[in-house]
Amino acid sequence: MRMHDDEVDIDLALVRALLAERFPRWADLPVRAVPSTGTDNAMFRVGDDLAVRLPRVEWAVKGVELERRWLPRLAPHLPVAIPEPVGLGAPACGYPWPWSVYRWLPGTNPAVGALADPHALARAVAGFVAALRAVDTAGAPAAGRGVPLARRDTGTREAIAELEGVIDTDAVTDAWEKALRAPQWTGDPVWLHGDLSPGNLLLSGDDELTAVIDFGALGVGEPACDLISAWNLLPADARDTFRGALDVDDATWARGRGWALSIALLQLPYYRDSNPGLAANARHVIDQVVADHITFGCR
């Protein structure tokens, strides 16, 4: 289903045609769509062991080569599975961009607000972030979200204005301005996933973190953006567990809160009518950040 005018329609018939054109050995395998709150890519399961991922929008195309090049290098250093590219598709059958085939990773997305053990999940996500940060950054690309928070100021304030009457814009503005006042990062750049949202985490049947997916925003930069799981996933009482596991200083924590707020503010008006799941999580994040801001004040 097309959600915005700039998105390409992708359906089962197209995926089957692309497989037949590029990978005839897989063309007879059953293909089924994978439900997702994701917006930039469409995912289809092929047989039992493969997944096809196709960009829906042009800005997501850069992630195809990014993942193909870097995920095999990162995988040996990480504590959970990440996508394993096994095939690169080319434009064909009216589809305009390159696309990817991966090994299928089993699991389900965490249910925000109903986590079996949020503290264990907080430690697991922190362990993934710490391991990713520790990987050598030689030759790595810059992360689009590994930049000073102030670069998002104009877009964030425009989103706040657009949400007048929908959210408490005064409280949100106060929280945003507090994040902007946090001291900037002065350390070395580190690897970032860039989009640690609930839809990009996979859990086992026992609610253990087994995989992290969608590395289209991968790159190096300052570490605050990869703290967003504290607000888009974890309840308030598990945030300290997450923060303590990563030993996050006050300034980086404040910038991380700002990243979570800014991302949610831009998502809410854009996806309010087209992607209810993503819009609901954005609203949840805004509420969580404002509650933290009110509770902790200048902390």
N, C-alpha and C positions, 0 to 999 in steps of 0.2 A: 504494500500500500504506500502510495506517495504521500508524504506528510507536508512537504513544502514544494513550491514550484521549482526550486533548484535541485531537487532530488530525482534520481533515475529510478524508473519502475523496474523491479527485479522480481521475477516469479519462478516457479518450478520449471516451466517450459524453457525459460532462458538458461537456467543453470544446467539443465540436461543438454541443451544444445551446445553450451560452452564446453562441457565435459566431453561430449562426442567429438567436438572440433579439436580440442587440445589434448585430451587424455582419454582416448578411446578404450583403454584397458579398464577404466572405471565407469564407462558410459552406461553399462547395464545394471549398476548398483542402484538400489532404491535411494531416492532423494526426498528429504523432508525438511521443511522450514523449521528453524529453531526460534521459538518465541524469545524476545529480548526487549528490554527497555532502551537498548542502544539505538543511536540515531545515525551514526556516520557510516556504518557498514551493515550489510545483510549477511546472515549466517544460515547455512544449510548443512545438515548432516548427510553424509554420503556413505551408505552401507553402515557397518558397525564401527569402523575404525578411522574414518576421515571426516573432515569438515571443510566446506568451501566458504570463503569469506570474500565478499565483494563490496568495494566502496559504493555508497549510495550518492555521495557528493564529491565534488572535485577536490575539496580540501583534504579529504581522507586518503587520496591516492598516494601521497608521499609516504604513508605508513606501510604500504606494501613493500617497498624496497627497504625501508628502515627495519622492519621486522625480519625480512629475509636475510639481511646482512648481520644484524646484531643479536638476534635471539639465540642462535646457536653458540655465540661467544659468551653470552651471559648465563645460559642455562646451567652449566656445570658449577657455578658459584652460588646458586640460589637454593633455599631449603624446600621449596615446593615446585611443582611442575609449571612450566610456561609453554606457550604454543610452539610446536615443532614444525617449521615449514618443510613440506615435502614436494611441492610443485608450484610453479609460477605460471599463471595463465596470461594470455595476451588478449588485447581487444579483438572481438569477433561477434558475429551474429547480432550486430547492432549495439552491442555493449561497448562503451568507448575507452575503458581503462584496463590496466593490468589488475589481476586478482590472484588470490592465493588458495592453496590447498594445504591443510594442516592435519596432523594426527588429532583425532578426537580426544578431548579431555572430559572425562565424566565429572559430574558434580552438579550441585544446585546453588543458586545465589542465596546469600544470607537474607533472612526475613527481618528487616529492621524493626525493632520493637519486640521481637519474639526470639531472641538469641538464646540458645540453651545455656551457654556459658560465655557471656560477653568478656569476662576477664581473660579467659583462655584465648579467645579470638583476638583480643587486643594484643596479647603477647605474641601471637602467631603473625599478625600483620606487622607488628613492630619488628619481628625477626626478619621478615621478608625485606622490609625497608632498610634495616641495618645491613643485611647481606648485600643488597643492591648497591648501597652507598659505598661499600668496601671494595667494589670491583674497580680495577684500573680504568681510568678515564682516557688513556692515550688514544688520540684519534677520534674520540666520540663527538657526535653532533651536539649542538646546543639545543636544550629543551625550550620549547616555546613558553612553557610555564615556569622556567627556571630563572625568571627575571624579576627585577624590583616590582613590588606590588603596585607602586605608584603608576606604572604603565597601564594599569586597568582602571584608573580613577575615572576617566571620562565616561567609558562605557558603563561602569558600575553606577555612577550617579544618574546617567540616563535611564538605566533600568529602575532605579529607585523612584525616579519621577514617574515612570510609566506605571508603577505599582501603587501609586497614591490611591488610598481607599481600599486597597487589598491587603496591605501589610502596615505595620506601625512604622511609617517612614522616618519619623523623628528618632526612634530608638535604633533603627537600622543605620541611619546616617551617623549617629553617635558611635555605634560599634565599628562602622567602616573607618571613620576618622581616627579612632583609637588605634586601629591596626596600621593605618598609614603613618602614625607617629612612632611606631616601633623602630628601633635602630636597625640599620640594614646589615645584611650578611657581609662579613669581611673574610671568611674562610675560603678554602679552595672549592671549586665546583665539584658536585657529586652526581652520580647517576640518579635519575628520577624516572619513575613510571609515568607520572604526570596526570593520571586519571584514576586514582584508587577509589572508585565508587563501588557500591555494593554489587552492581551489575558486572563488575570485572573481577569479582572474587568467586571462587568455586569451593563449596564445602562437601565433605563426605556425608554419608547417612548419619554419622555420629557428630556432625557439625564441626568437624576439624577442617582447617584450611588445607586444601589439597592442590590448588592451582590459582594462578593469577593470569588473566588474559588481557587482550587488547592493549598492545604497547604502541599504538599509533602516535602517542605524545612523548615517546621515549627520548631521552637526551640527558645532558648534564647541565647543572645550574645550581642555584642556591636551594637548600633542602626543604624550605617551608611548605611547598605545594604538596609534598607527599605526606603531610600531616592531616589532610582533609578527611580521612577515615574517622578521625576523632569525633567529627560532627555529622558526617553523612551516614555513619554506620553504628557507632558505639553509643550506648546510653551514658548519661553524665557520670555515673559512678565507675565506669570502666575507662574513662578518659585519663585519669591519673595513672592507671596501670599502663596504658599505652605510652603516655608521656614518660613515665619512669623507666620503662624498658628501653626507650631511645635516649634518655638523659637530655631532654630538650630544654634549652635555656628560655628565659621569659620572652625575649625579643622574637626568637624563632617561633615560639608557640603563638604569640600574638599575630605574627605574619601568617602562620598557618590558619588561624581562625579567620583572618581577613581573606585568604584564598578560598576557604570553604564558603564564606559569605558571598564573595564576588561571583563565584561560579554559579551558586544557587540563584542569585539575583538575576543573572543573565538568562539562566535556563527557564525560570518560572514564566515570564511573559512569552518567551519564544515557543515553549512546549505546552502551555496551559491548555490549549484546545486540541493539540495533535498527539500528545504523548502523556496520558494521565499519570502513569507510573513515575516517569521522570519528574513531572511537575509536582507530584505529591512529595517525592523525596526532597526536591528543592525547597518546598514550603517547610518541610520538617527541619532542614538544615538552617534556614533563616530563623525559625523559632528557637532552635538549640543555641545558635550563636547569640541571639539577643538575650536569652536566659542566662547564658554564661556571662555576658557583658554586664547585665544587671546584678548578678550574684557576686562577681569578682571585682567589678569596678575597674580600677586602674591596674589590676594585676596582669 
